[in-house]
Amino acid sequence: MSRIVGLDFGTKKCGLAATDILQIIVNPIGTVKTEEIFTFFNDYLKKEEVEKLVVGLPKHKDGSDTYLKKNIDIFVAKIRKDYPLLEIDFEDERMTSVQAKEIILRSGIKKSKRRDKTLVDKISAVLILQRYLGHF
């Protein structure tokens, strides 16, 4: 087996998470500037065997797509072109940022570290991938 990578796509930063090779445990792997996501992803795929990418789809409460959908479509098209054998799937990411903030607050992390938005992005990516895998 190989890893599954989860992506919380944003206009400025992307949060990333990945499973272990048995696809049981999900861990954050980083937050990357969106302009650097292709470089990061290329480097990651050279080091790790990845069978699937799960991209979080931001939706409004009514289920309609947000403005980010166009950016995500462009990103996915490039990944599909560069890695035609990589399976790509999507997961509704509604409320993951809110859940991530709650998790961070309950974890006891100091207030100064809770302000770090990259932490929210990483945990959101974990939540997207856990939701996709049916962990909750």
Secondary structure, 3 states (H helix, E strand, C coil): CCEEEEEECCCCEEEEEEECCCCCCEEEEEEEEHHHHHHHHHHHHHHCCEEEEEEEECECCCCCECCHHHHHHHHHHHHHHHCCCCEEEEEECCCHHHHHHHHHHHHCCCHHHHCCHHHHHHHHHHHHHHHHHCCC
